[in-house]
Amino acid sequence: MRLPGIIAVTLIVAVAPLATAQEWTTYTNRLDRFEVNFPGQPKVDEIKWPSEYGAVFPGRVYSLEQNGSRYSVAVIDYTDAERIHAARTNHTEADNLPIYWQVDVQASIAYAATKFRQRPGVKVTYDAFHYIDLVSGHQLQMTNPDQSRTFVGIYLHESRLYILEATVPAKAPQPGLFQQSLSFLDAAGKKVRYPTIYYNRLTPIKNAFGPEQPR
């Protein structure tokens, strides 16, 4: 006579993981031109991003915490880099040439990766070139001092820097549903797909190294 109770418990156990999985949805953001899977609706924070060469760029962080894990997408807007660099007052002799706004954009993936490597107490366990939807980038995996693990993907598309970061508890599975879900959108909100590996392109600038010096 206790069989119905056993069946009920079994059903609850079987359904619970399914309910959790169903919380994951595709989050679409046309303002910053991306799609990604989130386990719910992320909050949005405006940020300022100090660059490698002393400029400050606007950005937004889309983040969500669930069951001890944290997921975030930071989007740093480098599209106005030329004007922002021209307006800054902290130029040094080493970075005052016209080309440096372009260097700042193109080096943004490497700079962001360095900032992760420099976090106190982390052990980097994976560190290599990566691409997603054929957009080139970099991927890192790190073990933190508390033994939680952080998974990072960094990509540069149309002068916007996308930083995916997921931190999960020590024995939690790798957050593949988040990591592998990023897509880039065009101005019309359609997914972008390239036939070959995409690298960010900038318009050539005249006199990139400054006026030619007389010989």
Secondary structure, DSSP 8 states (H G I E B T S, - for coil): --HHHHHHHHHHHHHHHHHHHTT-EEEEETTTTEEEEESS--EEEEEEEE-TTS-EEEEEEEEEEETTEEEEEEEEE-TTHHHHHHH-S---TTS-STTHHHHHHHTHHHHHHHHHHTSTT-EEEEEEEEEETTEEEEEEEEE-TTS-EEEEEEEEETTEEEEEEEEE-TTS---HHHHTT-EEB-TTS-B---SS-B-------TTTT-S----
